[in-house]
Amino acid sequence: MKRLFIEGAFENDAADMLVTNFRSAVIFFGLDRKKHTEPKDLFNQIIYGAGGRVDHVWKSIKKSDEIFVSTSLTPTNGYNGNLTSPDLFNEMMRLAIDEKVTGKKIYIFRDYRSVKWRELNPELVEKCFNGNELYTSDSNHLVWRRVNINELLEFDLEYDAPVEKPKSAKKKK
């Protein structure tokens, strides 16, 4: 099992976040904390500054089984022309579709409701996650939750929460 951790920030800005995410992953997967003491014990590869290294990120994704990201998909200005995290995520989905890459598990170190889902291209999401799996962290229960792609696609894209379905009216007797 090859695990890849992708971080948009540069190493000197993100080292603490990597350790925090690593510790969460160890707990969420129920791994032995004595055997997994450092990020390299869990992740085979760590990429920093991902928005400026698209080709390198893509090649690494193709070699990995599980991909971990710490993004909320909040759009920010790309540094020096680098892609923002939503743009990078959309580009990786497009490449996965074009090259028919399947069997990947993507883990986002964010609670489901804190992810800016509207930043993703719905057509890419639908095609990419037909053969790949997407998970978010549930920090209340210390587990990973698989994202139901069909429910995700039913979102009102102006908001980051599912559209509430009207409750059926009860008939009065």
Secondary structure, DSSP 8 states (H G I E B T S, - for coil): --EEEE-SS-HHHHHHHHHHHHHHHHHHTT--TTT--SGGGT-SEEESSGGG-HHHHHHHHHH-SEEEE---------GGG---HHHHHHHHHHHHHHTT--S-EEEESS-GGGS-GGGS-HHHHHHHTSSSEEEEEETTTTEEEE--HHHHHTS-TTSSS------------
